[in-house]
Amino acid sequence: MTVAERHRRQLEEALVSAQATLAAAGLEVRAEPSELGLARLIIAGERASLAMSKDLVALATRLLAQRLATARPGRTVEVRVPPYAAVQVAHGHGPTHTRGTPPSVVETDPLTFLRLATGDLTWESAVASGVRISGVHADLSDVFPFG
């Protein structure tokens, strides 16, 4: 089984699990079969005060962080979503960083990252509510939400 096949299988299983958690609480939420769909299900669960599985949150976070890194290959900004993911991405016309941590860093919690990726939260609101940013290339307002 290839890595892509394994990820697809994990995503399918996670979508079923998330929908089952929501359905058990009487919520009927539909989402597209994608990383963003899984994130939307998790957000719906959190809004309903359901304890969504940490494994689901971790998987959605890792898959969306990888999607970000693939869409913007480079090493200008490090996006950290502890404890699940950290990726380096290109943003702006900054230098290509070659050693250690890039000079621009964005750090947020997993739920905020999922909300940003889906468009449930704006960049400005996220920064105002605690997303930590540093460096001249750390304004990722043009990156979120994912399309």
QUIKAVEN-V832493 format. One record per pair of residues at least 4 apart in sequence whose C-alpha atoms are under 6 Angstrom apart, sorted by sequence separation. I is the first residue (numbers start at 1). J is the second residue. D is the distance in whole Angstrom. If there is no record, write none. Layout:
I_J_D / I_J_D
This chain:
19_23_6 / 23_27_5 / 33_37_6 / 46_50_5 / 54_58_6 / 61_65_6 / 69_73_5 / 81_85_5 / 127_131_5 / 134_138_6 / 22_27_5 / 23_28_6 / 32_37_5 / 45_50_5 / 81_86_6 / 97_102_6 / 115_120_5 / 116_121_5 / 126_131_6 / 133_138_6 / 31_37_5 / 80_86_4 / 115_121_5 / 79_86_6 / 79_87_5 / 78_87_6 / 78_88_4 / 77_88_6 / 77_89_5 / 75_88_5 / 76_89_6 / 75_89_5 / 76_90_5 / 74_89_5 / 75_90_5 / 76_91_6 / 73_89_5 / 74_90_4 / 72_89_5 / 73_90_6 / 72_90_5 / 76_94_6 / 123_141_5 / 69_89_5 / 76_96_6 / 39_60_6 / 75_96_5 / 75_97_5 / 15_38_6 / 62_85_6 / 108_131_5 / 35_60_6 / 77_102_6 / 107_132_5 / 58_84_6 / 81_107_6 / 106_132_6 / 119_145_5 / 77_104_5 / 78_105_5 / 79_106_5 / 80_107_5 / 81_108_5 / 106_133_5 / 117_144_6 / 118_145_5 / 77_105_5 / 79_107_6 / 81_109_5 / 105_133_6 / 116_144_6 / 117_145_5 / 81_110_6 / 105_134_5 / 116_145_6 / 117_146_5 / 104_134_5 / 104_135_4 / 103_135_6 / 104_137_6 / 105_138_6 / 104_138_5 / 39_114_6
